[in-house]
């Protein structure tokens, strides 16, 4: 969000994320790296061999599982759990089910609900070493909130925790950098 010019002489209106509704059950229309997408229900499986891309993917449902086909990936700059329940993301290509977008930073945010990225590898994108940043609002309630990283992730630009709780399932869950 921009609040104004660096010197404070110009004000700017702050607006919330507006997004295009992602195709139900497949996310098939997530095709523009400058567009924010929103979905609110489970994704049974992305289409095989899909290479989807978006600026930000925002989940706003009550809890769901998103399955990335074993030969597919999605490239993102942001992943938001704005829903009222847990979000589980699993599957995807071994070389990276989630690839870090052109900004070379994947920002993952939550609202106090748990986001688990289980068997989905987070990998550097085409732009080189990418980093992951996590922030979560809301009260910490132990294992029911925060970010749970379970895969052997290969992103190499480092991991930053701004706020919240991160659970790691192995010694490479936080990448290699």
C-alpha positions as CSV (number, residue, x, y, z in Angstrom):
1,X,0.0,0.0,0.0
2,X,1.2,3.5,-0.8
3,X,0.3,6.2,1.7
4,X,1.7,9.1,-0.2
5,X,4.8,10.6,-1.7
6,X,8.1,10.0,0.2
7,X,8.2,13.7,1.3
8,X,4.6,13.6,2.4
9,X,3.4,16.3,0.0
10,X,1.0,14.1,-1.9
11,X,-1.6,11.8,-0.3
12,X,-2.9,8.6,-1.7
13,X,-6.0,6.6,-1.0
14,X,-5.4,3.2,0.4
15,X,-7.6,0.5,-1.1
16,X,-7.9,-3.2,-0.5
17,X,-6.9,-5.9,-2.8
18,X,-9.2,-6.4,-5.7
19,X,-9.0,-9.6,-7.6
20,X,-10.3,-11.5,-10.6
21,X,-12.2,-14.6,-9.5
22,X,-10.1,-17.7,-10.3
23,X,-11.8,-20.5,-12.2
24,X,-13.5,-22.9,-9.7
25,X,-11.8,-26.2,-9.1
26,X,-8.8,-25.7,-11.5
27,X,-7.5,-22.1,-11.2
28,X,-7.3,-22.4,-15.0
29,X,-7.6,-18.6,-15.7
30,X,-4.6,-17.7,-13.5
31,X,-2.6,-16.6,-16.5
32,X,-1.4,-13.0,-15.9
33,X,1.6,-12.0,-13.7
34,X,0.1,-8.5,-13.2
35,X,-3.4,-9.7,-12.0
36,X,-4.5,-10.6,-8.5
37,X,-6.7,-13.6,-8.3
38,X,-9.1,-14.8,-5.6
39,X,-10.7,-18.1,-4.9
40,X,-12.8,-19.5,-2.0
41,X,-13.3,-23.2,-2.6
42,X,-11.1,-26.3,-2.8
43,X,-9.1,-26.9,-6.0
44,X,-9.4,-30.6,-6.7
45,X,-6.5,-30.5,-9.1
46,X,-5.0,-28.0,-11.5
47,X,-4.9,-29.3,-15.0
48,X,-2.0,-31.6,-15.8
49,X,1.2,-29.9,-17.1
50,X,-0.2,-26.4,-16.3
51,X,2.2,-23.5,-15.9
52,X,-0.1,-20.9,-14.3
53,X,1.0,-17.4,-13.2
54,X,-0.5,-14.6,-11.2
55,X,0.7,-11.6,-9.1
56,X,-1.2,-12.6,-6.0
57,X,-3.4,-15.6,-5.2
58,X,-5.9,-14.9,-2.4
59,X,-7.9,-17.6,-0.6
60,X,-11.1,-16.2,1.1
61,X,-13.0,-19.4,2.0
62,X,-13.7,-21.3,5.2
63,X,-10.9,-23.8,4.8
64,X,-9.8,-25.8,1.7
65,X,-7.2,-28.0,0.0
66,X,-5.5,-26.8,-3.2
67,X,-3.9,-29.6,-5.1
68,X,-1.3,-28.8,-7.8
69,X,-1.0,-31.6,-10.3
70,X,2.3,-33.5,-10.2
71,X,3.4,-32.0,-13.5
72,X,2.2,-28.5,-12.9
73,X,3.4,-25.3,-11.2
74,X,2.1,-21.8,-10.4
75,X,4.3,-18.7,-10.4
76,X,3.4,-16.0,-7.8
77,X,4.6,-12.9,-6.1
78,X,2.1,-13.3,-3.3
79,X,-0.1,-15.9,-1.5
80,X,-2.7,-14.8,1.0
81,X,-4.9,-16.8,3.3
82,X,-7.7,-14.2,4.0
83,X,-10.2,-17.0,4.7
84,X,-11.7,-18.0,8.0
85,X,-10.2,-21.5,8.0
86,X,-7.0,-23.4,7.3
87,X,-5.5,-23.6,3.8
88,X,-3.6,-26.7,2.6
89,X,-1.5,-26.6,-0.6
90,X,0.0,-29.8,-1.8
91,X,1.5,-31.4,-4.9
92,X,3.1,-29.9,-7.9
93,X,6.2,-30.5,-10.0
94,X,9.3,-31.7,-8.2
95,X,11.3,-28.8,-9.6
96,X,8.8,-26.4,-8.0
97,X,5.1,-26.5,-7.5
98,X,5.2,-22.8,-6.5
99,X,7.8,-20.7,-8.4
100,X,8.7,-17.3,-7.1
101,X,7.6,-14.5,-9.5
102,X,9.3,-11.7,-11.2
103,X,9.7,-9.7,-8.0
104,X,12.0,-12.4,-6.8
105,X,10.1,-12.5,-3.5
106,X,7.1,-14.6,-2.6
107,X,5.2,-12.8,0.2
108,X,2.9,-15.1,2.1
109,X,0.4,-13.5,4.5
110,X,-2.3,-14.8,6.8
111,X,-4.9,-13.6,9.1
112,X,-4.2,-15.9,12.0
113,X,-5.4,-19.0,10.2
114,X,-3.0,-21.9,9.4
115,X,-1.5,-22.1,5.9
116,X,0.3,-25.4,5.2
117,X,2.4,-25.9,2.1
118,X,3.0,-29.7,2.5
119,X,4.5,-31.6,-0.5
120,X,4.6,-28.5,-2.7
121,X,8.2,-27.3,-3.4
122,X,8.8,-23.6,-3.4
123,X,11.5,-22.8,-5.9
124,X,13.3,-19.9,-7.5
125,X,11.6,-18.5,-10.6
126,X,13.1,-17.5,-13.9
127,X,14.5,-14.2,-12.4
128,X,17.1,-16.0,-10.3
129,X,17.4,-16.4,-6.5
130,X,14.0,-15.7,-4.8
131,X,13.1,-15.1,-1.2
132,X,10.1,-15.9,0.9
133,X,8.6,-13.5,3.4
134,X,5.9,-14.4,5.9
135,X,3.6,-12.2,7.9
136,X,0.5,-13.1,9.9
137,X,-2.1,-10.9,11.6
138,X,-4.3,-12.1,14.4
139,X,-3.7,-13.8,17.7
140,X,-1.3,-16.7,17.8
141,X,-3.1,-19.9,18.7
142,X,-0.3,-22.5,18.5
143,X,-0.5,-25.1,15.7
144,X,-3.8,-23.7,14.5
145,X,-2.2,-20.5,13.1
146,X,0.8,-19.4,11.1
147,X,2.7,-21.0,8.2
148,X,3.6,-24.7,8.1
149,X,6.3,-25.6,5.5
150,X,6.8,-29.3,5.0
151,X,8.6,-29.7,1.6
152,X,12.3,-29.7,0.9
153,X,12.2,-26.2,-0.6
154,X,14.8,-25.0,-3.1
155,X,14.4,-21.2,-3.2
156,X,17.8,-19.6,-2.5
157,X,17.3,-16.0,-1.6
158,X,16.5,-16.4,2.1
159,X,13.5,-16.5,4.4
160,X,12.1,-13.5,6.4
161,X,9.6,-13.8,9.2
162,X,8.0,-10.4,9.8
163,X,5.3,-11.7,12.2
164,X,3.6,-14.9,13.2
165,X,4.7,-18.5,13.7
166,X,6.4,-20.7,11.2
167,X,6.5,-24.5,11.6
168,X,9.2,-26.4,9.6
169,X,9.1,-30.1,8.7
170,X,12.8,-30.5,7.7
171,X,16.1,-28.6,7.6
172,X,15.5,-27.3,4.1
173,X,11.9,-26.1,4.6
174,X,13.2,-22.5,4.8
175,X,15.1,-22.9,1.5
176,X,18.8,-23.1,0.7
177,X,19.8,-19.4,1.1
